Amino acid sequence: MSPMSNASAMDPTELSPFVYWSQTKHTLLLKVDLKDAKGVIADFTPTTLSFSANGHGARGRNAYKFQLRFYEFIDDETATFTVTDHKIELLIRKVEPAWWVRLVATPQKPHWLRIDFDRWVSEDDGELNDPPRDVREDYVEEYSNLQKQEIGYVRENAKKVYLVIYNLAMFVGYLHILIIMGVLYLRDGTASIKHTYEYVGTSFKFVQLMQYMEVMHPIFGYSKGSPLVPFFQISGRNFVLFLMIEMEPRMHDKPVVCYVFIIWSLVELVRYPYYVSQLLKRESALLTWLRYTIWIPLYPMGIVCEGVILLRSIPYIEETKRFCVDMPNKWNSTFDMVLFLKVYLLLLALPGSYLVMSHMSKLRAKKLGRGRAKPKLN
């Protein structure tokens, strides 16, 4: 049975620290937000808590105090508190194991009392022997409403915030490249094609190197999947960009460089906004359809353009012997870059393209369903 009397009245001139509370079925945990606290006093009764201390809180270094009348009875004999440099924690056992709907007896809670979201446990989390669950996953809407009531906004996971910023930044990077190419084409017409690498080559190298962050994301738990898949995909592009184009100035003005830049950028202009929508849980039928459909024309075109770049690079490498290792040398070994490119081309044209296309086809069937119609653009 709940104590029905109201919380004790407090002098409006008294300062109260922020107090964050959480619970399990058997205990309450209160965290008092005071740094370098001195003279801490916590008096417990079966229904109340009176607290006072000197420390650095929301109003600077001052004397702080508060009183609470609990929703149900507590075991005042076993209640304890711990003082650290940054906070004071009070551990309180409930007399009757139960989930409290609130901490205080009255529906109106003090303005300085807040929920400790980092330690909040719901009733459905079950007993201690059950696998741990996250209330944020079980009650997404309720959790968001609680946060809005307590702190005025919804706190986001740091990893989620980082991933949203990363994907938006990459989207802006590729959009910047396409805008520059479009402006140049409107100004100079087809004559701008041979100057593509001159104007956007540096930007393209930057965003392509930044993509290696996507290899690190699964390693550090920021995303699911294997790091090997993005590593090979990104390294394949960078092999063409840095070794075949950047290191051979005669390739810079080739029209195929402009075409491959457009294809790569168009793929990313759909992929990164799609990832942002998934992170924010804002499903877009059109964006999903584009993500799993635009590859159908662009991937074959990209493979053809990359193949053309490799073929055009072979005569230059034969002439310069760049990346080739001839005998004799201290390693007593040889490497023929021309032969390597021919084998690479063969693998890119046959098994490589088949594996990529079949993988994307399976993803499309799984996400969109076979025979699903294109969404209406209303």
C-alpha positions as CSV (number, residue, x, y, z in Angstrom):
1,M,0.0,0.0,0.0
2,S,1.4,3.4,-1.0
3,P,2.1,6.2,1.5
4,M,-0.5,8.8,0.8
5,S,1.0,11.9,2.5
6,N,2.5,14.6,0.3
7,A,6.2,15.4,0.0
8,S,7.5,17.9,2.6
9,A,7.4,21.5,1.6
10,M,10.8,23.1,1.0
11,D,12.0,26.6,1.3
12,P,12.0,28.1,-2.2
13,T,15.4,29.7,-1.5
14,E,17.0,26.2,-0.9
15,L,19.1,24.8,-3.8
16,S,18.4,21.2,-4.9
17,P,20.8,19.2,-7.1
18,F,19.7,17.2,-10.1
19,V,18.8,13.7,-9.0
20,Y,18.6,10.8,-11.5
21,W,16.8,7.6,-10.5
22,S,16.5,4.1,-11.9
23,Q,15.1,0.9,-10.5
24,T,15.0,-2.9,-10.7
25,K,12.3,-5.0,-9.2
26,H,14.1,-5.1,-5.8
27,T,16.1,-1.9,-5.6
28,L,16.2,1.9,-6.3
29,L,19.4,3.7,-7.4
30,L,19.6,7.5,-7.0
31,K,22.5,9.5,-8.5
32,V,23.0,13.0,-7.1
33,D,24.8,15.3,-9.6
34,L,27.2,16.9,-7.2
35,K,31.0,17.1,-7.7
36,D,33.5,17.2,-4.9
37,A,30.8,16.7,-2.3
38,K,31.5,17.3,1.4
39,G,29.5,16.8,4.5
40,V,27.0,14.4,2.9
41,I,24.0,13.5,5.1
42,A,21.3,11.1,3.9
43,D,18.6,10.3,6.5
44,F,16.2,7.5,5.6
45,T,12.8,6.5,7.0
46,P,10.5,3.8,5.6
47,T,8.8,6.4,3.5
48,T,11.2,9.4,3.1
49,L,14.7,10.5,2.3
50,S,16.3,13.8,3.5
51,F,19.6,14.7,1.8
52,S,22.0,17.5,2.3
53,A,25.6,18.2,1.1
54,N,28.1,20.9,0.0
55,G,29.4,20.5,-3.5
56,H,29.6,21.8,-7.0
57,G,26.2,21.4,-8.7
58,A,24.0,23.2,-11.3
59,R,24.3,26.5,-9.3
60,G,28.1,26.3,-8.7
61,R,29.6,25.5,-5.3
62,N,26.8,25.7,-2.7
63,A,24.9,23.9,0.0
64,Y,22.3,21.6,-1.6
65,K,19.5,19.7,-0.1
66,F,16.3,17.9,-1.0
67,Q,13.5,15.7,0.4
68,L,11.6,12.8,-1.2
69,R,8.5,10.9,-0.1
70,F,8.7,7.5,-1.8
71,Y,5.9,5.9,-3.8
72,E,6.1,2.7,-1.7
73,F,7.9,1.6,1.5
74,I,11.7,1.2,1.5
75,D,14.1,-0.7,3.8
76,D,15.7,2.3,5.5
77,E,18.0,0.0,7.6
78,T,19.9,-1.3,4.6
79,A,20.0,1.9,2.5
80,T,23.5,3.1,1.8
81,F,25.3,5.8,-0.2
82,T,28.7,6.2,-1.9
83,V,30.5,9.4,-2.5
84,T,32.9,9.8,-5.5
85,D,34.5,12.9,-7.0
86,H,31.7,13.3,-9.6
87,K,28.5,12.1,-7.9
88,I,26.8,10.5,-5.0
89,E,25.0,7.3,-5.4
90,L,22.3,6.0,-3.1
91,L,21.3,2.3,-3.1
92,I,17.9,1.6,-1.6
93,R,16.0,-1.7,-1.3
94,K,12.3,-1.9,-1.7
95,V,10.3,-3.6,1.1
96,E,8.0,-5.3,-1.4
97,P,9.6,-6.4,-4.7
98,A,7.6,-4.6,-7.4
99,W,8.0,-2.2,-10.3
100,W,7.1,1.3,-9.3
101,V,5.2,3.5,-11.7
102,R,7.1,6.5,-10.3
103,L,9.5,7.3,-7.5
104,V,7.6,9.8,-5.4
105,A,4.2,9.5,-3.7
106,T,2.6,12.4,-5.6
107,P,2.0,12.4,-9.4
108,Q,3.7,15.8,-9.6
109,K,7.5,15.2,-9.4
110,P,10.0,17.9,-8.5
111,H,11.7,19.6,-11.4
112,W,15.1,18.5,-10.3
113,L,14.2,14.8,-10.3
114,R,15.0,13.0,-13.6
115,I,15.1,9.5,-15.0
116,D,18.6,7.9,-15.4
117,F,18.2,6.6,-18.9
118,D,21.6,5.0,-18.9
119,R,20.5,2.6,-16.2
120,W,16.8,2.4,-16.8
121,V,15.3,-1.1,-16.7
122,S,11.7,-2.0,-17.7
123,E,9.4,-4.5,-16.0
124,D,9.6,-6.7,-19.1
125,D,13.3,-7.0,-18.8
126,G,12.5,-9.9,-16.5
127,E,14.6,-11.6,-13.8
128,L,18.3,-11.3,-13.5
129,N,18.8,-14.7,-15.1
130,D,17.1,-13.7,-18.3
131,P,19.2,-12.4,-21.2
132,P,19.6,-8.6,-20.9
133,R,17.3,-6.4,-22.9
134,D,17.3,-2.8,-23.8
135,V,14.2,-0.8,-23.0
136,R,15.0,1.5,-25.9
137,E,14.5,-1.4,-28.3
138,D,11.4,-2.8,-26.6
139,Y,9.6,0.6,-26.2
140,V,11.0,2.9,-28.8
141,E,8.1,5.4,-28.8
142,E,7.6,5.4,-25.0
143,Y,11.3,5.9,-24.4
144,S,11.5,8.8,-26.8
145,N,8.5,10.5,-25.1
146,L,10.2,10.0,-21.7
147,Q,13.4,11.6,-23.0
148,K,11.4,14.6,-24.4
149,Q,9.6,15.1,-21.1
150,E,12.8,14.8,-19.0
151,I,15.4,16.7,-21.0
152,G,13.4,18.4,-23.8
153,Y,14.9,16.4,-26.7
154,V,15.7,12.8,-27.7
155,R,19.3,11.8,-27.0
156,E,20.9,9.7,-29.8
157,N,23.5,7.1,-29.6
158,A,27.0,8.5,-30.4
159,K,27.6,5.8,-33.0
160,K,24.4,6.6,-34.8
161,V,25.1,10.3,-34.8
162,Y,28.6,9.6,-36.2
163,L,27.2,7.3,-39.0
164,V,24.6,9.9,-40.0
165,I,27.2,12.6,-40.2
166,Y,29.6,10.4,-42.1
167,N,27.0,9.3,-44.7
168,L,25.8,12.9,-45.1
169,A,29.3,14.1,-45.6
170,M,30.1,11.5,-48.2
171,F,26.8,12.3,-50.0
172,V,27.8,16.0,-50.1
173,G,31.3,15.0,-51.4
174,Y,29.9,13.1,-54.4
175,L,27.2,15.7,-55.0
176,H,29.9,18.4,-55.1
177,I,31.8,16.4,-57.7
178,L,28.8,16.0,-60.0
179,I,27.8,19.6,-59.6
180,I,31.2,20.8,-60.7
181,M,31.2,18.4,-63.7
182,G,27.7,19.6,-64.6
183,V,28.7,23.3,-64.4
184,L,31.7,22.7,-66.5
185,Y,29.7,20.9,-69.1
186,L,27.1,23.7,-69.3
187,R,29.9,26.2,-69.7
188,D,32.3,24.4,-72.1
189,G,30.2,21.7,-73.6
190,T,31.9,18.5,-74.6
191,A,35.3,20.2,-74.4
192,S,35.0,20.0,-70.6
193,I,35.1,16.1,-70.6
194,K,38.9,16.0,-71.1
195,H,39.4,18.4,-68.2
196,T,37.4,16.3,-65.7
197,Y,40.3,14.9,-63.8
198,E,42.0,18.3,-63.7
199,Y,39.0,19.8,-61.9
200,V,37.6,17.0,-59.7
201,G,40.4,14.5,-59.5
202,T,41.7,15.7,-56.1
203,S,38.1,15.7,-54.7
204,F,37.5,12.2,-56.0
205,K,40.7,10.9,-54.5
206,F,39.7,12.4,-51.1
207,V,36.2,10.8,-51.0
208,Q,37.6,7.5,-52.3
209,L,40.2,7.4,-49.5
210,M,37.5,8.4,-47.0
211,Q,35.5,5.3,-48.0
212,Y,38.1,3.1,-46.2
213,M,36.2,4.3,-43.0
214,E,33.6,1.8,-44.1
215,V,36.1,-1.0,-43.7
216,M,36.7,0.2,-40.1
217,H,33.0,0.5,-39.2
218,P,32.4,-3.3,-38.9
219,I,35.7,-3.9,-37.2
220,F,34.8,-1.5,-34.4
221,G,31.1,-2.5,-34.3
222,Y,29.6,0.6,-35.9
223,S,28.0,-1.6,-38.6
224,K,27.2,-5.2,-39.3
225,G,28.9,-7.5,-41.8
226,S,32.4,-8.4,-42.8
227,P,35.1,-5.7,-43.4
228,L,36.4,-7.7,-46.3
229,V,33.5,-6.9,-48.6
230,P,33.9,-3.1,-48.5
231,F,37.7,-3.5,-48.5
232,F,37.7,-5.3,-51.8
233,Q,35.1,-3.1,-53.4
234,I,36.8,0.1,-52.3
235,S,40.3,-1.2,-53.2
236,G,39.1,-2.2,-56.6
237,R,38.1,1.4,-57.4
238,N,41.2,2.8,-55.9
239,F,43.4,0.5,-57.9
240,V,41.9,2.0,-61.0
241,L,41.9,5.6,-59.7
242,F,45.4,5.8,-58.1
243,L,47.5,3.3,-60.1
244,M,45.9,3.5,-63.5
245,I,44.8,7.1,-63.7
246,E,46.6,9.2,-61.2
247,M,50.1,7.8,-61.9
248,E,49.7,8.1,-65.7
249,P,49.2,11.7,-66.8
250,R,48.3,10.6,-70.3
251,M,45.1,9.0,-68.9
252,H,43.9,12.2,-67.3
253,D,42.2,13.7,-70.4
254,K,40.6,10.4,-71.6
255,P,36.8,10.6,-71.8
256,V,36.4,7.3,-70.1
257,V,37.7,8.9,-66.9
258,C,34.8,11.4,-67.0
259,Y,32.3,8.5,-67.6
260,V,33.6,6.4,-64.7
261,F,33.5,9.3,-62.3
262,I,29.8,10.0,-63.3
263,I,28.9,6.3,-62.8
264,W,30.6,5.9,-59.4
265,S,29.1,9.2,-58.2
266,L,25.6,8.3,-59.2
267,V,25.8,5.0,-57.3
268,E,26.9,6.8,-54.1
269,L,24.3,9.6,-54.5
270,V,21.7,6.9,-53.9
271,R,23.5,4.7,-51.5
272,Y,24.4,7.2,-48.8
273,P,21.0,8.9,-48.5
274,Y,19.5,5.3,-48.2
275,Y,21.8,4.5,-45.3
276,V,20.8,7.8,-43.6
277,S,17.2,6.9,-44.0
278,Q,17.8,3.5,-42.4
279,L,19.7,5.0,-39.5
280,L,16.9,7.5,-38.9
281,K,14.2,4.9,-39.4
282,R,12.6,7.0,-42.1
283,E,11.8,4.4,-44.8
284,S,11.4,5.8,-48.3
285,A,9.8,3.6,-50.9
286,L,11.4,5.5,-53.8
287,L,14.9,5.6,-52.2
288,T,14.7,1.9,-51.4
289,W,13.7,1.1,-55.0
290,L,16.5,3.3,-56.4
291,R,19.1,1.7,-54.0
292,Y,18.3,-1.8,-55.2
293,T,17.5,-0.9,-58.9
294,I,20.0,1.7,-60.1
295,W,22.8,-0.8,-60.0
296,I,21.2,-2.7,-62.9
297,P,22.4,-0.2,-65.6
298,L,25.2,1.4,-63.6
299,Y,27.2,-1.6,-62.5
300,P,27.7,-3.1,-66.0
301,M,28.6,0.4,-67.4
302,G,31.1,0.8,-64.5
303,I,32.7,-2.5,-65.2
304,V,33.0,-1.7,-68.9
305,C,34.6,1.7,-68.1
306,E,37.0,0.2,-65.6
307,G,37.9,-2.4,-68.2
308,V,38.6,0.2,-70.8
309,I,40.8,2.2,-68.4
310,L,42.8,-1.0,-67.7
311,L,43.2,-1.7,-71.4
312,R,44.3,1.8,-72.2
313,S,46.8,1.7,-69.4
314,I,48.6,-1.5,-70.7
315,P,50.5,0.2,-73.5
316,Y,51.7,2.9,-71.2
317,I,52.9,0.4,-68.6
318,E,54.7,-1.7,-71.3
319,E,56.4,1.5,-72.3
320,T,57.4,2.8,-68.9
321,K,57.8,-0.6,-67.1
322,R,56.0,1.0,-64.2
323,F,55.3,-1.4,-61.3
324,C,57.3,-4.1,-63.1
325,V,60.2,-6.0,-61.4
326,D,62.9,-7.5,-63.6
327,M,65.7,-9.8,-62.8
328,P,68.3,-9.6,-61.4
329,N,67.4,-8.0,-58.0
330,K,68.0,-8.7,-54.3
331,W,64.7,-10.4,-53.9
332,N,65.5,-12.8,-56.8
333,S,62.0,-12.5,-58.1
334,T,60.1,-10.9,-61.0
335,F,56.7,-9.3,-61.4
336,D,55.1,-8.4,-64.8
337,M,52.4,-5.7,-64.3
338,V,51.1,-6.1,-67.8
339,L,50.4,-9.8,-67.3
340,F,48.8,-9.0,-63.9
341,L,46.5,-6.5,-65.6
342,K,45.5,-9.0,-68.2
343,V,44.6,-11.6,-65.6
344,Y,42.8,-8.9,-63.6
345,L,40.8,-7.9,-66.6
346,L,39.8,-11.5,-67.2
347,L,38.7,-11.9,-63.6
348,L,36.9,-8.6,-63.6
349,A,35.0,-9.4,-66.8
350,L,33.9,-13.0,-65.9
351,P,33.7,-14.2,-62.3
352,G,34.1,-10.7,-60.8
353,S,31.1,-9.2,-62.6
354,Y,29.0,-12.3,-62.1
355,L,29.6,-12.4,-58.4
356,V,28.8,-8.7,-57.9
357,M,25.7,-8.8,-60.1
358,S,24.3,-12.0,-58.6
359,H,24.9,-10.7,-55.1
360,M,23.0,-7.4,-55.8
361,S,20.3,-9.4,-57.6
362,K,19.7,-11.5,-54.4
363,L,19.7,-8.4,-52.3
364,R,17.1,-6.8,-54.6
365,A,14.9,-9.9,-54.5
366,K,15.1,-10.0,-50.7
367,K,14.4,-6.3,-50.2
368,L,11.9,-5.6,-53.0
369,G,10.5,-9.0,-53.8
370,R,10.4,-10.6,-57.2
371,G,8.1,-8.9,-59.6
372,R,7.3,-6.0,-57.3
373,A,6.2,-3.0,-59.2
374,K,8.0,0.4,-59.1
375,P,6.5,2.7,-56.4
376,K,4.3,5.5,-57.5
377,L,6.0,8.9,-57.5
378,N,3.2,10.8,-55.8
